[in-house]
Amino acid sequence: MACHCADGWICEEHPDQPWPHGNCTGPEAPCAAPDCPWWKGSAPAALGKSYWTNNRRRDEVSPGRDH
């Protein structure tokens, strides 16, 4: 499987496309390619994007916490 990602993320609705792409509003998903350079190492570079800390899914937020 080859990487189709942009900085470690692919489009969940179109897995053969990077995220984001075009005018697609599909959610991001981690690249599933085993050799993806963005997901290697103890601190994956794909998690270092600035939007990651600000765009958590609602089901990932702890109940009772402000978000």
N, CA, C and O atoms as a Maestro MAE file, in Angstrom:
{
 s_m_m2io_version
 :::
 2.0.0
}

f_m_ct {
 s_m_title
 :::
 protein
 m_atom[268] {
  # First column is atom index #
  i_m_mmod_type
  r_m_x_coord
  r_m_y_coord
  r_m_z_coord
  i_m_residue_number
  s_m_chain_name
  s_m_pdb_residue_name
  s_m_pdb_atom_name
  i_m_atomic_number
  :::
  1 25 0.846 -1.174 0.000 1 A "MET " " N  " 7
  2 3 0.000 0.000 0.000 1 A "MET " " CA " 6
  3 2 0.897 1.245 0.000 1 A "MET " " C  " 6
  4 15 1.814 1.358 0.814 1 A "MET " " O  " 8
  5 25 0.627 2.155 -0.901 2 A "ALA " " N  " 7
  6 3 1.411 3.381 -0.991 2 A "ALA " " CA " 6
  7 2 0.717 4.524 -0.251 2 A "ALA " " C  " 6
  8 15 -0.502 4.522 -0.080 2 A "ALA " " O  " 8
  9 25 1.503 5.480 0.173 3 A "CYS " " N  " 7
  10 3 0.940 6.661 0.833 3 A "CYS " " CA " 6
  11 2 0.207 7.534 -0.187 3 A "CYS " " C  " 6
  12 15 0.696 7.776 -1.290 3 A "CYS " " O  " 8
  13 25 -0.950 7.987 0.205 4 A "HIS " " N  " 7
  14 3 -1.693 8.986 -0.563 4 A "HIS " " CA " 6
  15 2 -1.952 10.183 0.328 4 A "HIS " " C  " 6
  16 15 -2.802 11.023 0.032 4 A "HIS " " O  " 8
  17 25 -1.212 10.255 1.421 5 A "CYS " " N  " 7
  18 3 -1.536 11.230 2.453 5 A "CYS " " CA " 6
  19 2 -0.888 12.586 2.218 5 A "CYS " " C  " 6
  20 15 -0.009 12.759 1.374 5 A "CYS " " O  " 8
  21 25 -1.367 13.532 3.006 6 A "ALA " " N  " 7
  22 3 -0.745 14.841 3.132 6 A "ALA " " CA " 6
  23 2 -0.393 14.977 4.607 6 A "ALA " " C  " 6
  24 15 -1.281 15.149 5.442 6 A "ALA " " O  " 8
  25 25 0.864 14.904 4.927 7 A "ASP " " N  " 7
  26 3 1.342 15.017 6.307 7 A "ASP " " CA " 6
  27 2 0.755 13.956 7.224 7 A "ASP " " C  " 6
  28 15 0.574 14.212 8.414 7 A "ASP " " O  " 8
  29 25 0.451 12.761 6.698 8 A "GLY " " N  " 7
  30 3 -0.008 11.654 7.538 8 A "GLY " " CA " 6
  31 2 -1.508 11.438 7.574 8 A "GLY " " C  " 6
  32 15 -1.976 10.520 8.247 8 A "GLY " " O  " 8
  33 25 -2.268 12.251 6.876 9 A "TRP " " N  " 7
  34 3 -3.730 12.162 6.926 9 A "TRP " " CA " 6
  35 2 -4.312 11.931 5.539 9 A "TRP " " C  " 6
  36 15 -3.860 12.512 4.552 9 A "TRP " " O  " 8
  37 25 -5.323 11.071 5.486 10 A "ILE " " N  " 7
  38 3 -6.058 10.812 4.249 10 A "ILE " " CA " 6
  39 2 -7.523 11.170 4.482 10 A "ILE " " C  " 6
  40 15 -7.951 11.350 5.622 10 A "ILE " " O  " 8
  41 25 -8.277 11.270 3.411 11 A "CYS " " N  " 7
  42 3 -9.709 11.549 3.487 11 A "CYS " " CA " 6
  43 2 -10.422 10.250 3.842 11 A "CYS " " C  " 6
  44 15 -10.244 9.236 3.168 11 A "CYS " " O  " 8
  45 25 -11.225 10.280 4.896 12 A "GLU " " N  " 7
  46 3 -11.945 9.075 5.312 12 A "GLU " " CA " 6
  47 2 -12.931 8.621 4.245 12 A "GLU " " C  " 6
  48 15 -13.129 7.421 4.058 12 A "GLU " " O  " 8
  49 25 -13.560 9.579 3.534 13 A "GLU " " N  " 7
  50 3 -14.531 9.234 2.490 13 A "GLU " " CA " 6
  51 2 -13.865 8.821 1.189 13 A "GLU " " C  " 6
  52 15 -14.457 8.080 0.405 13 A "GLU " " O  " 8
  53 25 -12.651 9.283 0.945 14 A "HIS " " N  " 7
  54 3 -11.908 8.975 -0.281 14 A "HIS " " CA " 6
  55 2 -10.489 8.562 0.108 14 A "HIS " " C  " 6
  56 15 -9.569 9.368 -0.036 14 A "HIS " " O  " 8
  57 25 -10.275 7.336 0.597 15 A "PRO " " N  " 7
  58 3 -8.971 6.915 1.126 15 A "PRO " " CA " 6
  59 2 -7.813 6.973 0.138 15 A "PRO " " C  " 6
  60 15 -6.656 6.865 0.544 15 A "PRO " " O  " 8
  61 25 -8.099 7.142 -1.146 16 A "ASP " " N  " 7
  62 3 -7.023 7.267 -2.122 16 A "ASP " " CA " 6
  63 2 -6.616 8.724 -2.325 16 A "ASP " " C  " 6
  64 15 -5.826 9.029 -3.218 16 A "ASP " " O  " 8
  65 25 -7.159 9.639 -1.489 17 A "GLN " " N  " 7
  66 3 -6.863 11.062 -1.589 17 A "GLN " " CA " 6
  67 2 -6.278 11.569 -0.266 17 A "GLN " " C  " 6
  68 15 -6.599 11.039 0.797 17 A "GLN " " O  " 8
  69 25 -5.422 12.591 -0.331 18 A "PRO " " N  " 7
  70 3 -4.923 13.181 0.912 18 A "PRO " " CA " 6
  71 2 -6.019 13.999 1.589 18 A "PRO " " C  " 6
  72 15 -7.038 14.307 0.971 18 A "PRO " " O  " 8
  73 25 -5.811 14.347 2.847 19 A "TRP " " N  " 7
  74 3 -6.755 15.232 3.536 19 A "TRP " " CA " 6
  75 2 -6.019 16.485 3.936 19 A "TRP " " C  " 6
  76 15 -4.957 16.405 4.553 19 A "TRP " " O  " 8
  77 25 -6.561 17.650 3.597 20 A "PRO " " N  " 7
  78 3 -7.764 17.879 2.806 20 A "PRO " " CA " 6
  79 2 -7.458 17.790 1.314 20 A "PRO " " C  " 6
  80 15 -6.299 17.814 0.899 20 A "PRO " " O  " 8
  81 25 -8.512 17.688 0.523 21 A "HIS " " N  " 7
  82 3 -8.364 17.696 -0.937 21 A "HIS " " CA " 6
  83 2 -9.577 18.355 -1.562 21 A "HIS " " C  " 6
  84 15 -10.715 18.111 -1.161 21 A "HIS " " O  " 8
  85 25 -9.315 19.187 -2.545 22 A "GLY " " N  " 7
  86 3 -10.386 19.874 -3.268 22 A "GLY " " CA " 6
  87 2 -11.379 20.542 -2.331 22 A "GLY " " C  " 6
  88 15 -10.998 21.145 -1.328 22 A "GLY " " O  " 8
  89 25 -12.668 20.424 -2.676 23 A "ASN " " N  " 7
  90 3 -13.734 20.997 -1.863 23 A "ASN " " CA " 6
  91 2 -14.398 19.942 -0.985 23 A "ASN " " C  " 6
  92 15 -15.473 20.191 -0.440 23 A "ASN " " O  " 8
  93 25 -13.786 18.778 -0.837 24 A "CYS " " N  " 7
  94 3 -14.355 17.691 -0.057 24 A "CYS " " CA " 6
  95 2 -14.399 18.074 1.420 24 A "CYS " " C  " 6
  96 15 -13.436 18.625 1.955 24 A "CYS " " O  " 8
  97 25 -15.512 17.782 2.067 25 A "THR " " N  " 7
  98 3 -15.666 18.071 3.492 25 A "THR " " CA " 6
  99 2 -15.568 16.804 4.332 25 A "THR " " C  " 6
  100 15 -15.921 16.815 5.512 25 A "THR " " O  " 8
  101 25 -15.094 15.718 3.739 26 A "GLY " " N  " 7
  102 3 -14.938 14.460 4.471 26 A "GLY " " CA " 6
  103 2 -13.938 14.601 5.607 26 A "GLY " " C  " 6
  104 15 -13.020 15.418 5.523 26 A "GLY " " O  " 8
  105 25 -14.103 13.815 6.674 27 A "PRO " " N  " 7
  106 3 -13.193 13.892 7.807 27 A "PRO " " CA " 6
  107 2 -11.837 13.266 7.504 27 A "PRO " " C  " 6
  108 15 -11.696 12.467 6.578 27 A "PRO " " O  " 8
  109 25 -10.846 13.646 8.303 28 A "GLU " " N  " 7
  110 3 -9.518 13.080 8.143 28 A "GLU " " CA " 6
  111 2 -9.428 11.731 8.835 28 A "GLU " " C  " 6
  112 15 -10.184 11.436 9.761 28 A "GLU " " O  " 8
  113 25 -8.487 10.916 8.369 29 A "ALA " " N  " 7
  114 3 -8.196 9.617 8.977 29 A "ALA " " CA " 6
  115 2 -6.692 9.411 8.872 29 A "ALA " " C  " 6
  116 15 -6.075 9.882 7.917 29 A "ALA " " O  " 8
  117 25 -6.089 8.718 9.833 30 A "PRO " " N  " 7
  118 3 -4.646 8.458 9.740 30 A "PRO " " CA " 6
  119 2 -4.321 7.633 8.498 30 A "PRO " " C  " 6
  120 15 -5.083 6.740 8.126 30 A "PRO " " O  " 8
  121 25 -3.202 7.928 7.863 31 A "CYS " " N  " 7
  122 3 -2.753 7.154 6.711 31 A "CYS " " CA " 6
  123 2 -2.532 5.709 7.148 31 A "CYS " " C  " 6
  124 15 -1.928 5.456 8.190 31 A "CYS " " O  " 8
  125 25 -3.015 4.778 6.360 32 A "ALA " " N  " 7
  126 3 -2.928 3.358 6.712 32 A "ALA " " CA " 6
  127 2 -1.721 2.659 6.084 32 A "ALA " " C  " 6
  128 15 -1.517 1.465 6.304 32 A "ALA " " O  " 8
  129 25 -0.918 3.391 5.305 33 A "ALA " " N  " 7
  130 3 0.251 2.776 4.677 33 A "ALA " " CA " 6
  131 2 1.287 2.422 5.741 33 A "ALA " " C  " 6
  132 15 1.694 3.297 6.504 33 A "ALA " " O  " 8
  133 25 1.720 1.172 5.812 34 A "PRO " " N  " 7
  134 3 2.664 0.756 6.857 34 A "PRO " " CA " 6
  135 2 3.992 1.498 6.820 34 A "PRO " " C  " 6
  136 15 4.657 1.606 7.851 34 A "PRO " " O  " 8
  137 25 4.392 2.005 5.677 35 A "ASP " " N  " 7
  138 3 5.656 2.723 5.565 35 A "ASP " " CA " 6
  139 2 5.485 4.238 5.530 35 A "ASP " " C  " 6
  140 15 6.399 4.951 5.117 35 A "ASP " " O  " 8
  141 25 4.330 4.737 5.957 36 A "CYS " " N  " 7
  142 3 4.080 6.179 5.941 36 A "CYS " " CA " 6
  143 2 5.112 6.880 6.831 36 A "CYS " " C  " 6
  144 15 5.189 6.592 8.026 36 A "CYS " " O  " 8
  145 25 5.903 7.794 6.268 37 A "PRO " " N  " 7
  146 3 6.947 8.448 7.062 37 A "PRO " " CA " 6
  147 2 6.397 9.350 8.162 37 A "PRO " " C  " 6
  148 15 7.093 9.631 9.138 37 A "PRO " " O  " 8
  149 25 5.170 9.799 8.016 38 A "TRP " " N  " 7
  150 3 4.589 10.727 8.994 38 A "TRP " " CA " 6
  151 2 4.176 10.028 10.282 38 A "TRP " " C  " 6
  152 15 4.011 10.683 11.312 38 A "TRP " " O  " 8
  153 25 4.004 8.698 10.241 39 A "TRP " " N  " 7
  154 3 3.565 7.961 11.429 39 A "TRP " " CA " 6
  155 2 4.673 7.145 12.070 39 A "TRP " " C  " 6
  156 15 4.404 6.379 12.996 39 A "TRP " " O  " 8
  157 25 5.899 7.281 11.613 40 A "LYS " " N  " 7
  158 3 7.009 6.520 12.186 40 A "LYS " " CA " 6
  159 2 7.602 7.242 13.386 40 A "LYS " " C  " 6
  160 15 7.544 8.468 13.476 40 A "LYS " " O  " 8
  161 25 8.167 6.479 14.297 41 A "GLY " " N  " 7
  162 3 8.859 7.052 15.447 41 A "GLY " " CA " 6
  163 2 7.964 7.176 16.669 41 A "GLY " " C  " 6
  164 15 6.760 6.926 16.612 41 A "GLY " " O  " 8
  165 25 8.584 7.569 17.772 42 A "SER " " N  " 7
  166 3 7.846 7.659 19.036 42 A "SER " " CA " 6
  167 2 6.964 8.891 19.112 42 A "SER " " C  " 6
  168 15 6.005 8.901 19.884 42 A "SER " " O  " 8
  169 25 7.253 9.930 18.341 43 A "ALA " " N  " 7
  170 3 6.421 11.135 18.307 43 A "ALA " " CA " 6
  171 2 6.082 11.417 16.849 43 A "ALA " " C  " 6
  172 15 6.757 12.218 16.202 43 A "ALA " " O  " 8
  173 25 5.039 10.764 16.321 44 A "PRO " " N  " 7
  174 3 4.722 10.907 14.893 44 A "PRO " " CA " 6
  175 2 4.531 12.360 14.465 44 A "PRO " " C  " 6
  176 15 3.831 13.128 15.125 44 A "PRO " " O  " 8
  177 25 5.154 12.718 13.368 45 A "ALA " " N  " 7
  178 3 5.052 14.077 12.846 45 A "ALA " " CA " 6
  179 2 3.616 14.431 12.483 45 A "ALA " " C  " 6
  180 15 3.237 15.600 12.547 45 A "ALA " " O  " 8
  181 25 2.810 13.444 12.105 46 A "ALA " " N  " 7
  182 3 1.424 13.705 11.719 46 A "ALA " " CA " 6
  183 2 0.606 14.265 12.875 46 A "ALA " " C  " 6
  184 15 -0.394 14.945 12.645 46 A "ALA " " O  " 8
  185 25 1.009 13.994 14.109 47 A "LEU " " N  " 7
  186 3 0.286 14.520 15.264 47 A "LEU " " CA " 6
  187 2 0.735 15.919 15.631 47 A "LEU " " C  " 6
  188 15 0.145 16.540 16.515 47 A "LEU " " O  " 8
  189 25 1.755 16.424 14.980 48 A "GLY " " N  " 7
  190 3 2.277 17.736 15.293 48 A "GLY " " CA " 6
  191 2 1.584 18.880 14.590 48 A "GLY " " C  " 6
  192 15 1.946 20.037 14.803 48 A "GLY " " O  " 8
  193 25 0.594 18.591 13.753 49 A "LYS " " N  " 7
  194 3 -0.086 19.663 13.036 49 A "LYS " " CA " 6
  195 2 -0.895 20.506 14.016 49 A "LYS " " C  " 6
  196 15 -1.487 19.967 14.951 49 A "LYS " " O  " 8
  197 25 -0.928 21.788 13.820 50 A "SER " " N  " 7
  198 3 -1.583 22.697 14.757 50 A "SER " " CA " 6
  199 2 -3.084 22.442 14.867 50 A "SER " " C  " 6
  200 15 -3.665 22.679 15.927 50 A "SER " " O  " 8
  201 25 -3.726 21.964 13.801 51 A "TYR " " N  " 7
  202 3 -5.175 21.756 13.898 51 A "TYR " " CA " 6
  203 2 -5.523 20.569 14.784 51 A "TYR " " C  " 6
  204 15 -6.655 20.474 15.258 51 A "TYR " " O  " 8
  205 25 -4.576 19.661 15.019 52 A "TRP " " N  " 7
  206 3 -4.879 18.450 15.786 52 A "TRP " " CA " 6
  207 2 -5.364 18.783 17.190 52 A "TRP " " C  " 6
  208 15 -6.310 18.153 17.663 52 A "TRP " " O  " 8
  209 25 -4.764 19.733 17.867 53 A "THR " " N  " 7
  210 3 -5.127 20.045 19.244 53 A "THR " " CA " 6
  211 2 -6.437 20.808 19.339 53 A "THR " " C  " 6
  212 15 -7.049 20.845 20.406 53 A "THR " " O  " 8
  213 25 -6.871 21.406 18.265 54 A "ASN " " N  " 7
  214 3 -8.078 22.231 18.305 54 A "ASN " " CA " 6
  215 2 -9.304 21.567 17.701 54 A "ASN " " C  " 6
  216 15 -10.403 22.107 17.828 54 A "ASN " " O  " 8
  217 25 -9.164 20.439 17.060 55 A "ASN " " N  " 7
  218 3 -10.279 19.817 16.346 55 A "ASN " " CA " 6
  219 2 -10.503 18.378 16.772 55 A "ASN " " C  " 6
  220 15 -10.396 17.466 15.951 55 A "ASN " " O  " 8
  221 25 -10.807 18.164 18.026 56 A "ARG " " N  " 7
  222 3 -11.084 16.818 18.515 56 A "ARG " " CA " 6
  223 2 -12.531 16.463 18.203 56 A "ARG " " C  " 6
  224 15 -13.414 17.321 18.190 56 A "ARG " " O  " 8
  225 25 -12.748 15.180 17.953 57 A "ARG " " N  " 7
  226 3 -14.118 14.716 17.746 57 A "ARG " " CA " 6
  227 2 -14.880 14.862 19.052 57 A "ARG " " C  " 6
  228 15 -14.290 14.754 20.127 57 A "ARG " " O  " 8
  229 25 -16.184 15.107 18.973 58 A "ARG " " N  " 7
  230 3 -16.998 15.283 20.163 58 A "ARG " " CA " 6
  231 2 -16.943 14.070 21.085 58 A "ARG " " C  " 6
  232 15 -16.958 14.234 22.305 58 A "ARG " " O  " 8
  233 25 -16.882 12.869 20.543 59 A "ASP " " N  " 7
  234 3 -16.873 11.684 21.384 59 A "ASP " " CA " 6
  235 2 -15.515 11.467 22.072 59 A "ASP " " C  " 6
  236 15 -15.385 10.568 22.903 59 A "ASP " " O  " 8
  237 25 -14.501 12.283 21.733 60 A "GLU " " N  " 7
  238 3 -13.221 12.190 22.395 60 A "GLU " " CA " 6
  239 2 -13.119 13.136 23.586 60 A "GLU " " C  " 6
  240 15 -12.180 13.038 24.376 60 A "GLU " " O  " 8
  241 25 -14.072 14.047 23.720 61 A "VAL " " N  " 7
  242 3 -14.040 15.028 24.807 61 A "VAL " " CA " 6
  243 2 -14.657 14.399 26.050 61 A "VAL " " C  " 6
  244 15 -15.728 13.796 25.980 61 A "VAL " " O  " 8
  245 25 -13.988 14.538 27.174 62 A "SER " " N  " 7
  246 3 -14.478 13.958 28.424 62 A "SER " " CA " 6
  247 2 -15.765 14.641 28.863 62 A "SER " " C  " 6
  248 15 -15.869 15.865 28.779 62 A "SER " " O  " 8
  249 25 -16.748 13.874 29.331 63 A "PRO " " N  " 7
  250 3 -17.998 14.474 29.819 63 A "PRO " " CA " 6
  251 2 -17.716 15.415 30.981 63 A "PRO " " C  " 6
  252 15 -16.856 15.145 31.819 63 A "PRO " " O  " 8
  253 25 -18.449 16.521 31.022 64 A "GLY " " N  " 7
  254 3 -18.326 17.469 32.107 64 A "GLY " " CA " 6
  255 2 -17.188 18.456 31.956 64 A "GLY " " C  " 6
  256 15 -17.007 19.314 32.820 64 A "GLY " " O  " 8
  257 25 -16.424 18.363 30.897 65 A "ARG " " N  " 7
  258 3 -15.318 19.309 30.684 65 A "ARG " " CA " 6
  259 2 -15.720 20.348 29.679 65 A "ARG " " C  " 6
  260 15 -16.443 20.054 28.727 65 A "ARG " " O  " 8
  261 25 -15.259 21.561 29.880 66 A "ASP " " N  " 7
  262 3 -15.499 22.622 28.901 66 A "ASP " " CA " 6
  263 2 -14.708 22.317 27.649 66 A "ASP " " C  " 6
  264 15 -13.578 21.832 27.726 66 A "ASP " " O  " 8
  265 25 -15.295 22.598 26.489 67 A "HIS " " N  " 7
  266 3 -14.582 22.391 25.232 67 A "HIS " " CA " 6
  267 2 -14.999 23.403 24.239 67 A "HIS " " C  " 6
  268 15 -14.509 23.399 23.110 67 A "HIS " " O  " 8
  :::
 }
 m_bond[267] {
  # First column is bond index #
  i_m_from
  i_m_to
  i_m_order
  :::
  1 1 2 1
  2 2 3 1
  3 3 4 2
  4 3 5 1
  5 5 6 1
  6 6 7 1
  7 7 8 2
  8 7 9 1
  9 9 10 1
  10 10 11 1
  11 11 12 2
  12 11 13 1
  13 13 14 1
  14 14 15 1
  15 15 16 2
  16 15 17 1
  17 17 18 1
  18 18 19 1
  19 19 20 2
  20 19 21 1
  21 21 22 1
  22 22 23 1
  23 23 24 2
  24 23 25 1
  25 25 26 1
  26 26 27 1
  27 27 28 2
  28 27 29 1
  29 29 30 1
  30 30 31 1
  31 31 32 2
  32 31 33 1
  33 33 34 1
  34 34 35 1
  35 35 36 2
  36 35 37 1
  37 37 38 1
  38 38 39 1
  39 39 40 2
  40 39 41 1
  41 41 42 1
  42 42 43 1
  43 43 44 2
  44 43 45 1
  45 45 46 1
  46 46 47 1
  47 47 48 2
  48 47 49 1
  49 49 50 1
  50 50 51 1
  51 51 52 2
  52 51 53 1
  53 53 54 1
  54 54 55 1
  55 55 56 2
  56 55 57 1
  57 57 58 1
  58 58 59 1
  59 59 60 2
  60 59 61 1
  61 61 62 1
  62 62 63 1
  63 63 64 2
  64 63 65 1
  65 65 66 1
  66 66 67 1
  67 67 68 2
  68 67 69 1
  69 69 70 1
  70 70 71 1
  71 71 72 2
  72 71 73 1
  73 73 74 1
  74 74 75 1
  75 75 76 2
  76 75 77 1
  77 77 78 1
  78 78 79 1
  79 79 80 2
  80 79 81 1
  81 81 82 1
  82 82 83 1
  83 83 84 2
  84 83 85 1
  85 85 86 1
  86 86 87 1
  87 87 88 2
  88 87 89 1
  89 89 90 1
  90 90 91 1
  91 91 92 2
  92 91 93 1
  93 93 94 1
  94 94 95 1
  95 95 96 2
  96 95 97 1
  97 97 98 1
  98 98 99 1
  99 99 100 2
  100 99 101 1
  101 101 102 1
  102 102 103 1
  103 103 104 2
  104 103 105 1
  105 105 106 1
  106 106 107 1
  107 107 108 2
  108 107 109 1
  109 109 110 1
  110 110 111 1
  111 111 112 2
  112 111 113 1
  113 113 114 1
  114 114 115 1
  115 115 116 2
  116 115 117 1
  117 117 118 1
  118 118 119 1
  119 119 120 2
  120 119 121 1
  121 121 122 1
  122 122 123 1
  123 123 124 2
  124 123 125 1
  125 125 126 1
  126 126 127 1
  127 127 128 2
  128 127 129 1
  129 129 130 1
  130 130 131 1
  131 131 132 2
  132 131 133 1
  133 133 134 1
  134 134 135 1
  135 135 136 2
  136 135 137 1
  137 137 138 1
  138 138 139 1
  139 139 140 2
  140 139 141 1
  141 141 142 1
  142 142 143 1
  143 143 144 2
  144 143 145 1
  145 145 146 1
  146 146 147 1
  147 147 148 2
  148 147 149 1
  149 149 150 1
  150 150 151 1
  151 151 152 2
  152 151 153 1
  153 153 154 1
  154 154 155 1
  155 155 156 2
  156 155 157 1
  157 157 158 1
  158 158 159 1
  159 159 160 2
  160 159 161 1
  161 161 162 1
  162 162 163 1
  163 163 164 2
  164 163 165 1
  165 165 166 1
  166 166 167 1
  167 167 168 2
  168 167 169 1
  169 169 170 1
  170 170 171 1
  171 171 172 2
  172 171 173 1
  173 173 174 1
  174 174 175 1
  175 175 176 2
  176 175 177 1
  177 177 178 1
  178 178 179 1
  179 179 180 2
  180 179 181 1
  181 181 182 1
  182 182 183 1
  183 183 184 2
  184 183 185 1
  185 185 186 1
  186 186 187 1
  187 187 188 2
  188 187 189 1
  189 189 190 1
  190 190 191 1
  191 191 192 2
  192 191 193 1
  193 193 194 1
  194 194 195 1
  195 195 196 2
  196 195 197 1
  197 197 198 1
  198 198 199 1
  199 199 200 2
  200 199 201 1
  201 201 202 1
  202 202 203 1
  203 203 204 2
  204 203 205 1
  205 205 206 1
  206 206 207 1
  207 207 208 2
  208 207 209 1
  209 209 210 1
  210 210 211 1
  211 211 212 2
  212 211 213 1
  213 213 214 1
  214 214 215 1
  215 215 216 2
  216 215 217 1
  217 217 218 1
  218 218 219 1
  219 219 220 2
  220 219 221 1
  221 221 222 1
  222 222 223 1
  223 223 224 2
  224 223 225 1
  225 225 226 1
  226 226 227 1
  227 227 228 2
  228 227 229 1
  229 229 230 1
  230 230 231 1
  231 231 232 2
  232 231 233 1
  233 233 234 1
  234 234 235 1
  235 235 236 2
  236 235 237 1
  237 237 238 1
  238 238 239 1
  239 239 240 2
  240 239 241 1
  241 241 242 1
  242 242 243 1
  243 243 244 2
  244 243 245 1
  245 245 246 1
  246 246 247 1
  247 247 248 2
  248 247 249 1
  249 249 250 1
  250 250 251 1
  251 251 252 2
  252 251 253 1
  253 253 254 1
  254 254 255 1
  255 255 256 2
  256 255 257 1
  257 257 258 1
  258 258 259 1
  259 259 260 2
  260 259 261 1
  261 261 262 1
  262 262 263 1
  263 263 264 2
  264 263 265 1
  265 265 266 1
  266 266 267 1
  267 267 268 2
  :::
 }
}
